[in-house]
Each structure stands twice: as C-alpha cells, then as structure tokens.
Amino acid sequence: MIVVGLSGGVDSAVAALRLREQGLEIEGLFMANWEEDDAYCTISSDYQDALAVCRELRIPLHRVDFAAEYRQRVFDYFLTEYRAGRTPNPDVLCNREIKFGVCLEHVRRLGGTRFATGHYARRIEGPKGVELHKALDSTKDQSYFLHSLEQSQLEAALFPLGELTKLEVRERARSAGLPVHDKPDSTGICFIGERPFREFLNQYIADTPGPILTPDGERLGTHHGLAFYTLGQRGGLEIGGRAGYAEAAWYVAHKDVKRNTLIVVQGHDHPLLLSKTVTTGPAYWLIDTPIEPFEASVKLRYRQSDQRCRVSPLDQERLQIECHDPQRAVTPGQFAVLYSDTRCLGGAVIDTAAA
C-alpha cells in the first residue's frame, strides 16, 4: 500500500491521482506541522481541501499532528541559526526530519510500503541503487530541498510529478474534476507564509540594534538586529541617501556578529558581495562518500542556475567548493547542493565564503 502526503494543494492531489490511475492501492495522509491557523497558515482549510480530494478519488484520509516534532527538530534549528546571524532554509530539514523522518515512520505503522509526495523531482533506479534526479520541469524542480535524505528514505519515496510540468499538473487536476485544480500555489514555509517576516521573527527574537557601517567604517544608520537581514539584501535598510555618496542602492555585504555590525556597500556586484571559495559544514551524500576532489555543479541557493565548481573534501566531512565564476551574496546557513548533470549528489550547509 502507498501512502500519499496530501497538503490540500494541487501538486499532492495530482500525485495521488496519478497513482490511483495506475490501479495502485493508496491512502492519503495530512500532516499538521504548526499549531497556529490564521490568514497566513491555513491548516483547517487545507485539511478540508485534502478531504475533498480524497472524496473525489474515493480513498481514505488520515490526519496526524507533528507540531511538537516540527518545533523540536526544525523550528528550534531555524531560531538558533537566525540568532547566530545566519540565514537557514528550514524546508530542507523539514523533508529529512518530518516528511521522510517521523512521517515515514507513521506511514509504516499504517502498513504503507512507500510514501509519495507532490515534490517535483525524480527517483531513478541506478546501477548502484536509487538516485535522486532533477524534475523534467526545471522551473519547478525541488531536488534542492531533498538532497539531505538518507538512502533508506529515498528508497521509500515516490515522486509522481517528476515527469510533468506545472501546466500539465493543473490540466490533469482540472480534467479529473479535482476541486483544487485552480488553487493558488502556497509560498514560503507554513509558519511564515506571506506574513511580514520581521514581525514574525520579533515574536521569538528581540531587537538588538547596532551600527550600519560602510567598509571604511563610516556610520550610516542603525540596524534592528542582525537576525533581520540577509546578505545581498537591498530593501529595509532605512538609510536613504547620504551626502557624498551617489544615489545608488545599498546592499548588505557582511554581518559582523562579534561587533553586532552590519556592513553595507553600493553596487549590485560590489567586490565585497562576490565570492569564489565556499566552505561548508558536514555533507550529506546520496553517492558513495568522495575522498578525492572532483568536478561538479552547485546551487548555492534554491532559484540559482547550476554553477560549475571543484569540490574538495576536508576534515570532519566538511567541503571546500571552488566556483569557476564569482558568486554573489553567498549566504551562511543556506545549502550548497551538488549535481552531476541532472543527478543530485548531496549537499551541505554553507559556513563561510571568501574571494
């Protein structure tokens, strides 16, 4: 029996539809991973949409609450990283710890042998086992968020949308009469959604004001706390025009945690915003752990195109990644995810970046 994770959106609905059309035995599972339910995080309405999809497909729907596990395994990490002045990507951790962690364990208790989701990615049987590949729709590919899965988790996964485009997904949902065929895509992670980010973060992290400086040490203003800014950020600096400077935008180039100082520069491609060498924390591998340097492609953030690089293993399973071209606003806390053509090799959290 295959259990399909149903979020109440069109992608997971069509994932279930495709498996149903193949004549497979399937059941739905709705995960509640956050306690609040408001205009930004609509758990109740999403659950009702999931129920409507299951009624249309004539399959049962289970509901399970992983809010406590989510806070412990994902949200606590999210806050710890922000307090350290880094910019985390909790969706990666959510996939490993929640969807293919505690949820996969629950799927097995239900009698499921496979867990299917609406991710845009491909699971391919290779000569040495299961491989993770990019989806055919490069604009929707989500392999970046799945790179830290363990091999056993990937073996239990199914990604029925890997061969489809988003337009094809919506058309299949419409043709099948699924009630969510025109439901807008969700954006961001559930506990933030479209809500003002700083307003949300302020509920957990207090303002810690400090100076905003140029690289030469000239003070331009006061920031609210390093947690509320990210490298490359342009808006929200509240420094406006300054006498003696061109009327050009200012960008966050560095966060000095020890001095609680924000360093800003003018120019979208200022040298202080560019890096070629990236050092990471311990890596997660979907291949045999490399021991020698090798050539690959890397994404240093989700929406980035593949960048050519040379990867060198370091001590304690860390990596040094030498990019062939300078990379803008490489951000500690984000993930460097490695590829060989369409195959995802693994990845690691970015620690530092240098020219």
PyMOL commands that set and color helices and strands:
alter all, ss='L'
color gray80, all
select helices_A, chain A and resi 10-21+43-57+67-83+90-109+143-146+151-156+166-175+197-201+226-228+271-273+315-317
alter helices_A, ss='H'
color red, helices_A
select strands_A, chain A and resi 2-5+26-32+61-65+114-116+121-126+129-134+157-158+210-213+219-223+250-256+261-266+274-285+294-299+307-313+319-328+335-340+343-354
alter strands_A, ss='S'
color yellow, strands_A
deselect
rebuild
show_as cartoon
